[in-house]
């Protein structure tokens, strides 16, 4: 009984960790994309104002 519950809990923890990893991975990708877009926008905006 206890062994079975332990396995179930470990499986749940494993799933949660995988999900957490995916979410963090997506956050990183989104963050770098956001920085890139922000940087590009500033460059374009700056050039438009300069000319």
Buried (B, 14 or more C-beta within 10 A) or exposed (E): EEEEEEEEEEEEEEEEEEEEEEEEEEEEEEEEEEEEEEEEEEEEEEEEEEE
